[in-house]
Amino acid sequence: MYRLLLILVVALIGAAPAWAAEAGQVSVPLRGDAPQGDEARRDALQRGLETVITRLTGRDRVADLPGVAEALAEPQRWLSRYSYEDGEPPRLRAVFDERSLTRYLADQGTPVWGGERPPVLVWLVTEGTGRGDLVTAGDPLAERLRAAAGRRGVSLLLPEWDQRDRDVVAVADVRGRFDGPVLQASRRYDTDWVATGVLYGGASTTLNWRLLDNGDQVAGQRASAADTDAALDAFVGALADQIAERYSLGGEPGGNPDHGGPAPGASDGGVAPPPVLTGDAPTGDVLIRDDRVVTVRGVRTLKQWHDLYRALADSGPVRGVALRVASDDRVQFELDFSGGRSQLERLMAGVAGLTACGDAGAPPLTYCLR
């Protein structure tokens, strides 16, 4: 048993963090007569940091969220590096430490994304000749859609629209809201979230959209906008609001207010290996029961251990992960977590490959690896 724990710890020492670097990267136009002066740089850093906080929280308006004003007052505290870009106007490219920033915001009580952000598959039809055209990767409209998603921290997928898709679904199915063919074609993309929409041009731009979660409609709207970019921004914003409502986690204020760096034991090169709690190891089915402990069944390979630990360690509100028990195909982790049991359940819902398979009313939370 302890030999297995030792092997796992050694294997995880070199694990690179799974945290998505893109969330902390911004490119901001510089303003003022001296674009590379201190005042212009500070202004750009504050605007860039606000964009990063928008991505991390999934909220459009972040100024009044707990801890945000203090974070924006010291943008350099979260700054990893920056550089200038030529152009008209010139721009400042900055990289912020979104991992530390997320944990700080969670400690202040601000809702932040927990775990992996689920992608949304978007079937979007533009009104054109005949029945319209489906927006796919490489389409100029797709790039504008992705830009809007990048501003809100939403992960979008677009259909391949190859023969495999065309054999199942038609543009008319998307326009007519025939969910059967759309959902059947969506299965290959392995996501529970599917959005459909029709974009109309003319005197004013109108986008008629719906969002489905596991086949059930959870939101929808027919909204007018000044132009296409505004319509796409509003559409992506509405998707972000829905996803954030489901997956973001609100920390407990005062959990660790001084936290402004990596989790204890972490380094710039990756997540720290999980500490192993020593003592007499439980045997059989007698496993530790605690509201901050998570049991996962079906972990049979070293890669599965590695991926699971990395997903937990890189979740925003989680400050530390300790390996408690390894027994047969079961593992238990104790989480230093900024939140309660219900929020821990929401965080685990965002970990890819896990399904709840224990007693929902009693600790520890138990999941099965698919």
Phi, psi and chi 1 to 4 in degrees:
 res  aa     phi    psi   chi1   chi2   chi3   chi4
   1 MET       -  -53.5  173.7   61.8   64.2      -
   2 TYR   -70.4  -27.5  -71.6  102.0      -      -
   3 ARG   -63.2  -41.8 -178.3 -177.8  178.4 -172.2
   4 LEU   -62.0  -43.4  174.2   58.4      -      -
   5 LEU   -60.8  -41.7  -66.1  179.1      -      -
   6 LEU   -63.9  -42.5  179.0   61.3      -      -
   7 ILE   -59.9  -42.4  -68.8  172.6      -      -
   8 LEU   -65.5  -42.7  -69.7  168.4      -      -
   9 VAL   -63.3  -45.4  170.9      -      -      -
  10 VAL   -62.1  -40.7  170.6      -      -      -
  11 ALA   -64.9  -31.8      -      -      -      -
  12 LEU   -84.3  -13.1  -72.8  167.1      -      -
  13 ILE   -58.8  -38.8  -71.7  176.6      -      -
  14 GLY   -91.7   11.1      -      -      -      -
  15 ALA   -70.8  128.4      -      -      -      -
  16 ALA   -79.5  147.0      -      -      -      -
  17 PRO   -67.8  145.0   23.8  -32.4      -      -
  18 ALA   -87.4   -3.1      -      -      -      -
  19 TRP   -55.6  131.0 -159.5  -93.5      -      -
  20 ALA   -76.4  114.6      -      -      -      -
  21 ALA   -65.1  -25.6      -      -      -      -
  22 GLU   -59.7  -30.7  -68.4   79.3    2.8      -
  23 ALA   -62.4  -28.4      -      -      -      -
  24 GLY   -97.2    3.3      -      -      -      -
  25 GLN  -100.9  129.8  -62.3  178.5    5.6      -
  26 VAL  -139.2  154.9  -70.2      -      -      -
  27 SER  -129.0  117.4  177.7      -      -      -
  28 VAL  -122.2  132.6 -174.3      -      -      -
  29 PRO   -67.4  138.8   22.3  -31.9      -      -
  30 LEU   -87.0  143.6  -69.5  156.6      -      -
  31 ARG  -122.1  158.5  -57.8 -172.4  -66.2 -155.9
  32 GLY   103.3  171.5      -      -      -      -
  33 ASP   -75.1  -23.1  -63.8  -28.8      -      -
  34 ALA  -120.9   79.2      -      -      -      -
  35 PRO   -61.5  -21.7   19.3  -30.4      -      -
  36 GLN  -105.3   15.0  -66.7 -166.5   17.0      -
  37 GLY   -80.5  170.6      -      -      -      -
  38 ASP   -61.8  -42.6  -67.7  -16.4      -      -
  39 GLU   -66.1  -43.3 -176.1  176.6  -14.3      -
  40 ALA   -66.5  -38.8      -      -      -      -
  41 ARG   -65.6  -44.1 -178.8  176.1   64.5 -109.2
  42 ARG   -63.1  -41.4  178.7  176.7  175.9   80.4
  43 ASP   -60.5  -44.6  170.3   70.9      -      -
  44 ALA   -66.5  -38.8      -      -      -      -
  45 LEU   -65.2  -39.0  -72.4  175.1      -      -
  46 GLN   -65.4  -43.2  -74.7 -178.7  -34.3      -
  47 ARG   -66.3  -39.3  -73.7 -176.4  -74.4  123.5
  48 GLY   -65.0  -41.9      -      -      -      -
  49 LEU   -64.4  -37.4 -179.0   58.3      -      -
  50 GLU   -62.7  -38.0 -173.3  170.4    7.1      -
  51 THR   -63.2  -43.1  -63.7      -      -      -
  52 VAL   -62.8  -42.2  172.4      -      -      -
  53 ILE   -64.4  -36.6  -66.7  173.9      -      -
  54 THR   -59.5  -42.9  -63.5      -      -      -
  55 ARG   -66.4  -41.0  -65.7  171.9 -179.2  167.9
  56 LEU   -72.1  -28.0  -62.3 -179.7      -      -
  57 THR   -98.7  -22.3   62.4      -      -      -
  58 GLY    76.9    4.4      -      -      -      -
  59 ARG   -98.2  145.6  -91.7   66.4  176.2  178.2
  60 ASP   -80.4  -38.7 -174.0   27.4      -      -
  61 ARG  -110.3  112.9  -64.7  175.7  177.0   84.2
  62 VAL  -114.9  -10.6  -60.8      -      -      -
  63 ALA   -57.9  -33.7      -      -      -      -
  64 ASP   -94.7    2.8  -66.2  -29.2      -      -
  65 LEU   -72.7  149.2  -66.3  175.6      -      -
  66 PRO   -57.5  131.0  -23.5   32.9      -      -
  67 GLY    85.2  -12.8      -      -      -      -
  68 VAL   -70.5  -44.3  170.8      -      -      -
  69 ALA   -58.7  -41.8      -      -      -      -
  70 GLU   -66.1  -39.0  -67.8   78.9    3.7      -
  71 ALA   -65.4  -42.9      -      -      -      -
  72 LEU   -68.8  -24.7  -67.6  176.1      -      -
  73 ALA   -71.1  -20.5      -      -      -      -
  74 GLU  -131.7   65.6  -62.4 -177.3  -84.8      -
  75 PRO   -61.3  -29.6   22.0  -33.2      -      -
  76 GLN   -66.7  -20.2   66.8  -80.0   -0.9      -
  77 ARG   -62.4  -31.4  175.6 -177.2  177.3 -174.2
  78 TRP  -104.4    1.3  -44.4  102.1      -      -
  79 LEU   -81.8  127.0 -177.0   64.5      -      -
  80 SER   -90.8  -45.0  -63.4      -      -      -
  81 ARG  -167.2  162.7   60.7 -175.4 -179.6  -86.0
  82 TYR  -151.4  161.5   72.9   91.0      -      -
  83 SER  -153.6  165.5   60.5      -      -      -
  84 TYR  -103.4  148.5  -67.3  103.3      -      -
  85 GLU  -122.7  132.7  -61.5  176.1  -29.9      -
  86 ASP   -70.7  158.5  -65.8  -28.7      -      -
  87 GLY   147.6 -176.3      -      -      -      -
  88 GLU  -129.5   99.9 -172.6   55.3   44.6      -
  89 PRO   -81.1  162.4   33.3  -37.2      -      -
  90 PRO   -64.9  156.9   23.5  -32.8      -      -
  91 ARG  -129.0  157.3  -55.7  178.4   72.2   87.7
  92 LEU  -111.3  123.8 -177.6  140.9      -      -
  93 ARG  -100.1  124.8  178.5  178.1  -67.9  -85.8
  94 ALA  -130.5  149.8      -      -      -      -
  95 VAL  -123.2  119.3  178.3      -      -      -
  96 PHE  -103.7  152.8  -68.1   95.4      -      -
  97 ASP   -80.2   84.5 -177.0   -2.7      -      -
  98 GLU   -68.9  -23.4   75.8  -85.0   12.4      -
  99 ARG   -66.8  -51.0 -177.4  171.3 -179.2  170.2
 100 SER   -65.3  -37.9  -64.7      -      -      -
 101 LEU   -64.4  -41.6 -179.5   59.4      -      -
 102 THR   -62.1  -43.7  -60.4      -      -      -
 103 ARG   -68.1  -36.4  -73.6  173.4  174.0  158.5
 104 TYR   -61.9  -47.1  161.8   80.6      -      -
 105 LEU   -62.8  -41.1  -67.0  170.7      -      -
 106 ALA   -62.1  -39.4      -      -      -      -
 107 ASP   -64.9  -29.2  -73.0  -22.8      -      -
 108 GLN   -82.0  -10.3  -58.8  -56.0  -52.3      -
 109 GLY   100.1    7.7      -      -      -      -
 110 THR   -82.1  132.8  -73.1      -      -      -
 111 PRO   -63.7  131.4  -18.5   31.5      -      -
 112 VAL  -132.0  160.5  -66.0      -      -      -
 113 TRP   -60.8  137.7  -72.7  102.7      -      -
 114 GLY  -114.8  122.5      -      -      -      -
 115 GLY    74.1 -162.8      -      -      -      -
 116 GLU   -72.5  137.0 -176.1  176.5  -16.1      -
 117 ARG   -82.1  122.4  -55.1  178.5 -171.9 -170.5
 118 PRO   -69.8  135.7   26.8  -34.3      -      -
 119 PRO   -75.2  152.9   27.5  -33.4      -      -
 120 VAL  -112.0  122.4 -178.6      -      -      -
 121 LEU   -83.6  123.7  176.2   63.3      -      -
 122 VAL  -111.6  117.1  176.9      -      -      -
 123 TRP  -101.0   97.2  -61.3   86.8      -      -
 124 LEU  -115.6  125.2  179.6   61.8      -      -
 125 VAL  -107.9  131.8  174.1      -      -      -
 126 THR   -99.1  137.1   59.3      -      -      -
 127 GLU   -70.3  116.8 -174.6 -172.0   45.3      -
 128 GLY  -139.5 -143.3      -      -      -      -
 129 THR   -74.0  145.4   57.3      -      -      -
 130 GLY    64.8 -127.6      -      -      -      -
 131 ARG   -86.7   -3.9  -67.1  168.5  -64.7 -179.5
 132 GLY   102.0  176.8      -      -      -      -
 133 ASP  -124.5  143.9  -59.6  -53.1      -      -
 134 LEU   -87.4  134.7 -168.4   73.7      -      -
 135 VAL   -79.1  124.2  175.9      -      -      -
 136 THR  -128.9  170.3   59.2      -      -      -
 137 ALA   -56.8  138.2      -      -      -      -
 138 GLY    95.1  -18.4      -      -      -      -
 139 ASP   -70.2  136.9 -170.9  -55.2      -      -
 140 PRO   -54.0  -34.3  -26.4   34.5      -      -
 141 LEU   -68.4  -29.4 -163.1   60.6      -      -
 142 ALA   -65.4  -38.6      -      -      -      -
 143 GLU   -65.7  -38.3  -63.0  -52.7  -48.6      -
 144 ARG   -67.9  -35.1  -66.4  156.8   74.1  178.1
 145 LEU   -67.0  -43.2 -172.1   61.7      -      -
 146 ARG   -66.3  -35.8  -69.0 -170.9 -172.9  -81.0
 147 ALA   -62.9  -43.1      -      -      -      -
 148 ALA   -62.8  -39.9      -      -      -      -
 149 ALA   -66.2  -37.2      -      -      -      -
 150 GLY   -63.0  -34.1      -      -      -      -
 151 ARG   -68.8  -26.9  -71.4 -170.1  -70.7  -88.7
 152 ARG  -105.7   -0.4  -71.2  -62.9  -60.2  -88.8
 153 GLY    72.9   28.9      -      -      -      -
 154 VAL   -99.7  137.8  177.7      -      -      -
 155 SER   -95.5  119.3  176.4      -      -      -
 156 LEU  -113.5  146.1  -65.0 -175.3      -      -
 157 LEU  -118.4  144.2  -64.1  174.5      -      -
 158 LEU  -117.9  143.7  -68.5  173.5      -      -
 159 PRO   -65.5  150.7   21.8  -31.6      -      -
 160 GLU   -67.5  -32.3  -63.7  -70.6  -23.4      -
 161 TRP    54.9   43.1 -158.9 -131.0      -      -
 162 ASP   -94.3 -171.1   52.5   12.6      -      -
 163 GLN   -62.4  -32.7 -166.1   58.6   49.5      -
 164 ARG   -62.2  -40.5 -178.0  176.5  173.6 -176.8
 165 ASP   -69.1  -45.4  -77.1  -20.7      -      -
 166 ARG   -65.1  -26.3  -65.6  169.4 -171.9  -96.1
 167 ASP   -70.4  -17.0  -73.7  -17.1      -      -
 168 VAL  -109.8  -41.7  177.9      -      -      -
 169 VAL  -131.4  150.4   65.0      -      -      -
 170 ALA  -121.4  160.9      -      -      -      -
 171 VAL   -56.2  -37.2  168.9      -      -      -
 172 ALA   -62.1  -30.5      -      -      -      -
 173 ASP   -67.2  -39.1  -65.5  -38.3      -      -
 174 VAL   -67.4  -46.2  179.1      -      -      -
 175 ARG   -65.2  -37.0  -63.6 -167.3   61.8  149.7
 176 GLY   -87.1    1.6      -      -      -      -
 177 ARG    60.2   40.6  -59.7 -171.4  173.0 -170.1
 178 PHE   -89.5   95.8  -63.5  111.5      -      -
 179 ASP   -70.5  -28.4  -67.6  -18.8      -      -
 180 GLY   -54.4  -59.9      -      -      -      -
 181 PRO   -62.1  -37.8  -21.4   32.4      -      -
 182 VAL   -63.3  -46.1  172.5      -      -      -
 183 LEU   -68.7  -35.7  -66.2  173.7      -      -
 184 GLN   -63.2  -44.2 -176.2  178.9  -10.2      -
 185 ALA   -68.1  -25.3      -      -      -      -
 186 SER   -78.0  -16.7  -59.9      -      -      -
 187 ARG   -59.3  -34.8  -70.6  175.0 -174.3  165.4
 188 ARG   -65.9  -18.6   65.5 -177.9  -71.7 -160.6
 189 TYR   -92.7   -2.7  -61.7   98.6      -      -
 190 ASP    54.2   55.2 -167.0   26.6      -      -
 191 THR  -144.5  144.7  179.8      -      -      -
 192 ASP   -80.8  -19.3  -64.3  -28.7      -      -
 193 TRP  -101.7  121.9  -65.6   86.2      -      -
 194 VAL  -130.9  128.6  176.7      -      -      -
 195 ALA  -116.2  139.0      -      -      -      -
 196 THR  -122.7  149.5   65.6      -      -      -
 197 GLY  -162.5  156.8      -      -      -      -
 198 VAL  -128.3  125.7 -178.4      -      -      -
 199 LEU  -103.5  121.2 -177.0   66.3      -      -
 200 TYR  -108.8  136.6  -58.6   93.0      -      -
 201 GLY   -95.8 -159.4      -      -      -      -
 202 GLY   113.9 -152.4      -      -      -      -
 203 ALA   -58.8  -37.8      -      -      -      -
 204 SER  -136.9  148.8   65.1      -      -      -
 205 THR   -83.8  132.7  -57.1      -      -      -
 206 THR  -127.3  135.6  -58.8      -      -      -
 207 LEU  -123.7  118.2 -178.3   55.1      -      -
 208 ASN  -104.6  111.0 -169.3    7.9      -      -
 209 TRP  -134.0  161.5   62.3  -89.3      -      -
 210 ARG  -141.4  152.8  -65.5 -174.2  -53.3  147.0
 211 LEU  -122.6  127.8  177.3   62.3      -      -
 212 LEU  -113.2  137.0  -51.2  177.7      -      -
 213 ASP  -119.8  113.2  177.0   17.5      -      -
 214 ASN    54.0   36.5  -78.5  -54.8      -      -
 215 GLY    89.3   -9.9      -      -      -      -
 216 ASP  -100.7  134.7  -63.5  -35.6      -      -
 217 GLN   -71.7  127.8 -179.2  173.1  -26.3      -
 218 VAL  -114.7  -14.2  -65.7      -      -      -
 219 ALA  -163.5  160.1      -      -      -      -
 220 GLY  -179.2  156.2      -      -      -      -
 221 GLN  -167.1  150.5 -172.5  179.0   24.8      -
 222 ARG  -113.9  108.3 -177.4 -177.6 -179.0   93.6
 223 ALA  -126.5  141.8      -      -      -      -
 224 SER   -98.9  151.6  -62.4      -      -      -
 225 ALA  -146.0  166.1      -      -      -      -
 226 ALA   -67.0  -35.7      -      -      -      -
 227 ASP  -156.0 -178.6   53.4   34.0      -      -
 228 THR   -63.2  -44.0  -61.6      -      -      -
 229 ASP   -60.5  -42.2  -73.3  -22.1      -      -
 230 ALA   -64.5  -38.7      -      -      -      -
 231 ALA   -64.9  -42.6      -      -      -      -
 232 LEU   -67.2  -39.2  -65.4 -180.0      -      -
 233 ASP   -60.4  -44.8  -83.9  -22.9      -      -
 234 ALA   -65.8  -39.1      -      -      -      -
 235 PHE   -62.5  -51.8  169.8   54.6      -      -
 236 VAL   -64.3  -37.6  171.0      -      -      -
 237 GLY   -60.4  -41.3      -      -      -      -
 238 ALA   -66.4  -39.1      -      -      -      -
 239 LEU   -62.3  -44.5  -62.0 -177.0      -      -
 240 ALA   -61.0  -40.9      -      -      -      -
 241 ASP   -60.6  -42.7  -70.4  -18.1      -      -
 242 GLN   -67.2  -44.8  -69.4  -67.5  -36.9      -
 243 ILE   -66.4  -43.0  -59.3  -65.1      -      -
 244 ALA   -63.3  -37.8      -      -      -      -
 245 GLU   -61.2  -34.6 -179.2   68.1   23.9      -
 246 ARG   -84.4  -38.5 -179.1   70.2   57.9   88.9
 247 TYR  -113.1  -12.9  -70.6   98.7      -      -
 248 SER   -78.0  154.2   65.0      -      -      -
 249 LEU  -124.3  134.8  -55.2  168.4      -      -
 250 GLY   -97.2  121.1      -      -      -      -
 251 GLY   -72.8  172.0      -      -      -      -
 252 GLU   -93.0  116.7  -65.0  176.3  -15.4      -
 253 PRO   -54.6  137.7  -23.5   33.9      -      -
 254 GLY    86.0    5.7      -      -      -      -
 255 GLY   -62.1  -41.6      -      -      -      -
 256 ASN  -162.5   69.1 -171.7    7.1      -      -
 257 PRO   -64.4  -20.9   23.0  -32.4      -      -
 258 ASP   -91.9    0.8  -65.7  -32.3      -      -
 259 HIS   -69.4  121.4 -178.5   76.6      -      -
 260 GLY  -143.6   16.0      -      -      -      -
 261 GLY  -140.8 -169.0      -      -      -      -
 262 PRO   -63.4  160.7  -19.0   31.0      -      -
 263 ALA   -63.7  153.0      -      -      -      -
 264 PRO   -53.2  129.5  -25.3   32.8      -      -
 265 GLY    90.5  -10.3      -      -      -      -
 266 ALA   -80.4  162.0      -      -      -      -
 267 SER  -138.0  171.8   66.7      -      -      -
 268 ASP   -67.1  -19.8  -68.2  -21.4      -      -
 269 GLY   -86.8   -7.2      -      -      -      -
 270 GLY   157.5  179.0      -      -      -      -
 271 VAL   -72.2  148.6  -65.1      -      -      -
 272 ALA   -73.6  152.3      -      -      -      -
 273 PRO   -67.0  152.6   26.4  -35.3      -      -
 274 PRO   -72.2  133.9   27.2  -33.0      -      -
 275 PRO   -66.0  147.6   23.6  -32.6      -      -
 276 VAL  -105.5  124.3  178.1      -      -      -
 277 LEU   -80.6  118.3  -56.0 -172.3      -      -
 278 THR   -89.4  175.5   59.1      -      -      -
 279 GLY   126.9 -170.4      -      -      -      -
 280 ASP   -70.9  121.5  -65.5  -26.8      -      -
 281 ALA   -77.2  133.8      -      -      -      -
 282 PRO   -64.0  154.1  -17.7   29.7      -      -
 283 THR  -123.0  164.8   58.4      -      -      -
 284 GLY    60.7 -135.7      -      -      -      -
 285 ASP   -93.4    3.8  -69.2  -30.2      -      -
 286 VAL   -85.1   94.2 -177.6      -      -      -
 287 LEU  -112.0  159.5  -63.4  178.2      -      -
 288 ILE   -63.5  137.5  -61.6  168.2      -      -
 289 ARG  -115.6  119.4  -58.7  177.8   65.5   83.4
 290 ASP  -163.2  147.6 -170.7  -86.6      -      -
 291 ASP   -69.7  -17.0  -77.5  -17.9      -      -
 292 ARG  -103.7   13.5  -59.0  -60.1  172.9   91.2
 293 VAL  -110.8  139.5  168.5      -      -      -
 294 VAL  -122.0  128.9  173.3      -      -      -
 295 THR  -103.5  135.2  -62.5      -      -      -
 296 VAL  -126.7  126.1 -179.1      -      -      -
 297 ARG  -101.9  155.0  -58.5  176.8 -176.8  -88.0
 298 GLY    89.0   15.1      -      -      -      -
 299 VAL   -89.1  106.4 -178.8      -      -      -
 300 ARG  -117.8  -16.6  -62.6 -178.7  174.9   85.4
 301 THR  -123.5  160.1   69.2      -      -      -
 302 LEU   -64.5  -36.3 -170.5   59.9      -      -
 303 LYS   -63.8  -38.9 -176.5  178.0 -175.2  -56.9
 304 GLN   -63.3  -41.1  -71.3  173.2  -27.8      -
 305 TRP   -59.0  -48.4  -77.2   75.4      -      -
 306 HIS   -60.8  -48.5  171.4  -91.8      -      -
 307 ASP   -65.1  -39.2  -67.9  -14.9      -      -
 308 LEU   -67.2  -48.1  176.8   59.7      -      -
 309 TYR   -60.9  -43.2  167.3   73.4      -      -
 310 ARG   -63.4  -40.0 -160.6  168.2   62.0  172.8
 311 ALA   -63.3  -40.4      -      -      -      -
 312 LEU   -69.9  -44.4  -67.3  174.5      -      -
 313 ALA   -65.9  -27.0      -      -      -      -
 314 ASP   -94.1    4.4  -73.0  -25.2      -      -
 315 SER   -75.9  132.3  -63.0      -      -      -
 316 GLY   -50.0  -53.9      -      -      -      -
 317 PRO   -75.2   -6.0  -15.9   30.8      -      -
 318 VAL   -88.9  120.8  174.9      -      -      -
 319 ARG   -93.9  -19.1  -68.9 -171.5  -68.6  -93.6
 320 GLY  -166.4  152.9      -      -      -      -
 321 VAL  -131.8  126.9 -179.4      -      -      -
 322 ALA  -119.5  132.2      -      -      -      -
 323 LEU   -78.5  119.4 -178.9   61.4      -      -
 324 ARG   -95.9  -50.4  -64.6  -74.2  -63.4  -93.9
 325 VAL  -143.4  140.3  175.6      -      -      -
 326 ALA  -127.9  114.4      -      -      -      -
 327 SER  -141.1  114.9  175.4      -      -      -
 328 ASP    56.2 -119.6  -61.1  -32.9      -      -
 329 ASP  -103.2   18.6   67.3  -16.9      -      -
 330 ARG  -113.2  144.0  -65.4  168.5  -64.2  177.7
 331 VAL  -132.3  153.6  -65.4      -      -      -
 332 GLN  -129.3  134.8  -78.7 -167.8  -25.8      -
 333 PHE  -117.6  139.0  -67.7  104.5      -      -
 334 GLU  -100.3  128.6 -179.3 -179.8    2.4      -
 335 LEU  -107.0  132.8  -52.3 -177.4      -      -
 336 ASP   -86.8   97.2 -179.7    4.4      -      -
 337 PHE  -121.6  135.1  175.7   66.7      -      -
 338 SER   -91.3   78.7  178.2      -      -      -
 339 GLY   164.2  176.3      -      -      -      -
 340 GLY   -98.4 -173.9      -      -      -      -
 341 ARG   -61.8  -44.0  177.4 -174.2  171.3   92.0
 342 SER   -63.0  -36.4   62.1      -      -      -
 343 GLN   -73.7  -32.2  -67.3  179.9  -29.6      -
 344 LEU   -63.7  -38.1 -179.0   57.3      -      -
 345 GLU   -62.0  -40.2  -69.3  177.5   -8.9      -
 346 ARG   -67.7  -38.1  -66.0  175.4   68.7 -179.0
 347 LEU   -63.1  -45.6 -177.1  145.8      -      -
 348 MET   -65.9  -27.9  -64.6  -57.3  -63.3      -
 349 ALA   -64.5  -21.0      -      -      -      -
 350 GLY   -91.4    0.0      -      -      -      -
 351 VAL   -88.0  118.4  178.1      -      -      -
 352 ALA   -62.5  140.1      -      -      -      -
 353 GLY    88.9   -0.3      -      -      -      -
 354 LEU  -109.1  141.9  -64.5 -176.1      -      -
 355 THR  -131.0  140.7   55.4      -      -      -
 356 ALA   -64.6  134.1      -      -      -      -
 357 CYS  -144.6   19.6   60.1      -      -      -
 358 GLY  -116.8 -170.1      -      -      -      -
 359 ASP   -75.5  112.0 -177.9   -4.3      -      -
 360 ALA   -63.8  -19.4      -      -      -      -
 361 GLY   -95.7   -2.5      -      -      -      -
 362 ALA  -135.9  145.8      -      -      -      -
 363 PRO   -77.1  160.3   26.6  -32.1      -      -
 364 PRO   -81.5  161.1   32.2  -36.5      -      -
 365 LEU   -63.3  132.7  -64.9  174.3      -      -
 366 THR  -124.1  134.0  -58.3      -      -      -
 367 TYR  -132.1  154.4  -63.5   85.5      -      -
 368 CYS  -113.8  135.9  -68.7      -      -      -
 369 LEU   -83.2  124.3 -173.1   65.0      -      -
 370 ARG   -78.3      -  -63.0 -165.2  -62.1  -92.5
